Amino acid sequence: MTRAELETSRWRLVWRQAPLLVALVVLWIFLWDHIDVLTITTGVVLAIAITRVLYLPPILLSGRFNPWRGLLFGLRMMLDVTIASLQVGFFAVNPRWQPMNSIIAIQLLTRSDLVPTLTAEATSVVPGTVVVDIDRERGLLYLHLLGTRTQADIERMRNQVLGMEEGIVLAIGTREQAASVRAARRERRAAKGRARSSASAASESDRSPKGGAS
């Protein structure tokens, strides 16, 4: 790598880390509830120390944001939270309901630090789901789910979490990540269509008259 390419890569890294540095400085100002030169200066120094001196894993932003996808993700989150809140409330007041929960592992589609973290945070906001653990190396998200009585309930929650990840990637992920989640979505829909066709064929076969020897 030439010196010019190295300098370009370095400035690109700084540009991608800039929103994180600004967010840390703003958080520092909120904590002090006072804006002056000293507060801003100490905030900048601490932000650089946190991101550089402590050797934290770098959080690289994609540098893109899709407002339409971000709006759709926010609306979907509000819908999921509303439906889940009503379900949990019904479970709480229904004396006949018997709890049946499960812990499942969901294979996420992305391996970056940012997207799985945001997916876990978004999942935790929905009532009835608790993030138990995250396997960063294998991209696994372990969840405790409320009210999963059948395999269909588990698959529904799995698709819901993957849908959250997809919404986050389409809003702020890289173009490569967006292409990956779109391909995975097409595969899931194709697999669901094949499963429905197989179930329909099996049902038709069961209803068809069976011939016997006369």
N, C-alpha and C positions, 0 to 999 in steps of 0.2 A: 504494500500500500504506500503510495507516494505521500509526501508531506502535505500537499494540497488536499488529497483525499482524507488524510487523517484529521486535518483541521476542519474539513466539512463535516466529517462524522462526529467530531467533538462538539461543534456548534449545534448539530442536529440533536445530539443527546441533551445538551443544555436546553434547547428549545422545548423538547418533549418533557423535561423535568420542571420547566418553568411553572406550569399550573400547580404542581405539587408544592413548590417553594412558596408561591403566592398564597396557597391555601393554609400552609403552616404559619405564615406571617399573620394572615387574617385571624386565625385561631388564637395566636398569641395576643393580638390586640383585643380580641373579645374577652380573653381571660383577665386582662388588666383593666378592661373597660375604660381605657384612656388612650388617646392618640397624641403622641408627640415624637420628636426626633429620637429620643432615647428608646422609647418603646419599639418603634419601627426598626431602629438599628439593631437592638438586641434580638428582635424577632428574626431579622435576616440572618444574623450570626447563628442563632440556634437552628434555624431551618437548614442552613448549609452544614452545620455540625451533625444534625440528625441524618441527613442524606449522604454525607461524605465520611465524616470521622467515625461514625458508629458502624459503618460497613453493612448497612441494611440491604436486602435484595433490591435491585433497581426496579422501579415501577415505571415502565415505559408506556407512555400514552401513544395511541395510534395517530394522533394529529388530525383526526376527522370526527365530525359529529353530524349526524343526520337528525335535524329537528323533527321531521315527520315521524321517523321511527322512534325517537325519544318520546314524542307525544303518545304514540300508540302503546308504547311500553308502560307509560304512566297510567293511561286509561285501563290497560289490562290489569295492572297491579291493583288499582282501586276496585275493579270488579272482583278480582280474586279475593281480596281482603274482605269485601262486603259479603260475598257468598260464604266464605269460610267462617266469618263471624256469626252469621245466622245459623250455620250448621253446628258450630260449637255451642252456641246459646241453646239450640234445640236439644242437643245431647245433654246439656246441664240440667234442663228442667224436665226432661222425659224420664219418668221413673222406670219405664220398661227397657230403656236402652242399657245394654251390657257392653262395657268397653272391650274392644278387641283392637289392639294396636300392633305395630310392626316396626322393625328397623330394617331399612333397605339401603343398598349401595347403588348409586346412580353414576354411570360412566359419563362424565362431561365430555364435550367435544373440543374444548380448548384447554391448553396447558399453561397459558400465561398466568401470572400472579393476580392480575387485576380482575379479569372476567370471572374466574371461579369465586374470588372473594365477594364481588358484587352479587353474583348468583346466590351465594350462601346468605348474604345479608337480606336480599330480596325474599328468599325462601323463608327466613326466620320471621319476617314481618307478617306473613300469612298465619293466622291462628290455626292451631292444630298440627303444625310442623315445627320440629326443633332440629337444628343441625347438631349432630353428635360429634362428627369428626370430618376432617378434610385430608385426603391423601394427596398431597401436592404432586408427588412424583408420578403417580399413576392416574391422576385426574379423577379421583373418586370422591363423591360426596355422600356421606352417611347421614341418613335422616331418620328421625323417629316420627312416625305418622299416626294420627289419631283416626279411629274409625275405619280401618282397612280390614273389611271382613272377607273380601274375595280377591282373587288375582286381578280381576278387572279394576278394583279400587286401587291396587298398587300400580297397575299400568297407567291408570288415569293420572295419578300423582307424579309418576315418572315423566309422562308426557308434559305435564304442567311445568315441572322444573326445567326440562329441556327447552320448553317454550320460553321460559324466563331467560335462560342463557341465550337463546336465539335473539330475543328482543334486545338484550344488552349488547350483543355483538353487532347486530344490525344498526344500533344507535351509535356506538362509540368504538367498535372493533375495527381491525384492519380489513382491507379488502379480501385478503386471503382467508381470514377467519369467517367473513361474511359468506364467501363462496363455499366454505366447508360446511357451515350450518345449513345453508340452502340445499346442498347436496344431501346432507343427512335427513333433512325434512322430506325431500322427495323420496328417499329410501323408506322412511317410516310410513309415508302415505301409500307407497307401493306395497309394502309388506302388509299393511292393514287391508288394502284392497284384495290381495291374494288370500288373506285369512277369511275375509267375508265370502269370497267366491268359493273357497273350499267348504266353508260351513253351509252355504246355500246348496252346493252340489250334494253334500252329505245328507242334508235335510230332504232334498228331492229324491235321493236314492232310498231313504227310509220310507217315504210316502208312496213310492211306486209299488204296484202289486207284484208279488213274487209268484211265479209259476210253479206248479207242482205236477207230479206224475199222476196221470189218470188211471 
